Amino acid sequence: MSGLDWQAQATLHQRDDDGSEMQYNFSVVKKGPLGELVREVAGMDAEARARLVIDVPGGKSLNVGEILELAKVEGFE
């Protein structure tokens, strides 16, 4: 469905600020295959994942809503 490469290297970031989803004040949590990071975030409780984004190859960032939707559609939940 998504056309994403689940084995592609991606980066999980946590927002350091209290505000927007603008790309600043982020710290790297870990790097790994996209599928692994999506599965990990989907398995977290809402509070733990609230400030996370995943950067994927091609310059796109996935916010929590997009991550959870991909997890549901791809059966990662």
C-alpha positions in Angstrom: 0.0 0.0 0.0 2.5 2.6 1.1 5.2 1.9 -1.5 7.9 2.5 1.2 11.0 0.5 1.5 10.7 -1.1 5.0 14.3 -2.0 5.0 15.6 1.5 4.2 17.5 3.2 6.9 15.5 5.8 8.8 16.0 7.9 11.8 13.7 8.2 14.9 13.8 11.7 16.4 12.3 13.1 19.6 11.2 16.7 19.7 12.9 18.6 22.6 10.5 21.5 22.7 6.8 21.7 23.8 5.5 23.1 20.6 5.2 22.6 16.9 6.3 20.0 14.4 8.7 22.4 12.8 12.1 20.7 12.2 14.1 22.1 15.0 15.0 21.1 18.6 15.0 17.4 17.7 17.4 14.8 19.0 18.2 11.4 17.4 16.8 8.5 19.4 18.0 5.8 17.1 18.5 4.7 13.5 17.4 1.5 11.9 15.2 0.0 9.2 12.0 1.9 8.7 9.8 -1.1 9.4 11.5 -1.7 12.7 11.1 1.9 13.8 7.4 2.0 12.8 6.8 -1.2 14.7 8.6 0.2 17.8 6.7 3.5 17.8 3.3 1.8 17.3 4.1 -0.4 20.3 4.6 2.6 22.6 1.9 4.1 24.8 0.6 7.5 23.6 2.7 9.5 26.1 5.9 7.9 25.0 5.4 8.4 21.3 3.8 11.9 21.5 7.0 13.8 20.5 8.4 11.4 18.0 8.9 11.6 14.2 10.7 9.3 11.8 12.8 10.7 8.9 12.7 8.5 5.9 14.9 8.5 2.8 13.9 11.2 0.3 13.6 13.9 2.9 10.1 13.1 4.2 9.3 13.0 7.9 6.5 10.9 9.3 4.6 12.3 12.3 2.9 10.1 15.0 -0.4 10.1 13.1 1.2 8.9 9.9 3.3 6.4 11.7 0.3 4.8 13.4 -1.7 4.8 10.2 1.2 3.0 8.4 1.5 0.5 11.3 -2.2 -0.3 11.1 -2.4 -0.7 7.3 0.8 -2.7 7.2 -0.1 -4.9 10.1 2.6 -3.7 12.5 0.2 -3.1 15.4 
